[in-house]
Amino acid sequence: MEQTKQNVKPELSALKLEQLNKQPIIETSMQVSEDGKWLVHKTTITDIKPLSYIKKVLGSK
């Protein structure tokens, strides 16, 4: 018996898309130093929060 394979592309639910949008943005870059002795690996994490959240966490002063 021969089974047919279907090209099924998984779709993300609205909940999953919302969760992914809340995650921080992580960017990395690598370069060799000018003298060629070192590898510089730089990671930047960008996390966006509403100002109202920050005020509640830190307490308004």
Contacts in CASP RR format, 6 or more apart in sequence:
PFRMAT RR
TARGET T0000
AUTHOR 0000-0000-0000
METHOD contacts of the structure
MODEL  1
MEQTKQNVKPELSALKLEQLNKQPIIETSMQVSEDGKWLVHKTTITDIKP
LSYIKKVLGSK
12 20 0 8 1.000
24 45 0 8 1.000
24 46 0 8 1.000
24 47 0 8 1.000
25 45 0 8 1.000
25 46 0 8 1.000
25 47 0 8 1.000
26 43 0 8 1.000
26 44 0 8 1.000
26 45 0 8 1.000
26 46 0 8 1.000
27 43 0 8 1.000
27 44 0 8 1.000
27 46 0 8 1.000
28 41 0 8 1.000
28 42 0 8 1.000
28 43 0 8 1.000
28 44 0 8 1.000
29 41 0 8 1.000
29 42 0 8 1.000
30 39 0 8 1.000
30 40 0 8 1.000
30 41 0 8 1.000
30 42 0 8 1.000
31 39 0 8 1.000
31 40 0 8 1.000
32 38 0 8 1.000
32 39 0 8 1.000
32 40 0 8 1.000
33 39 0 8 1.000
33 40 0 8 1.000
END
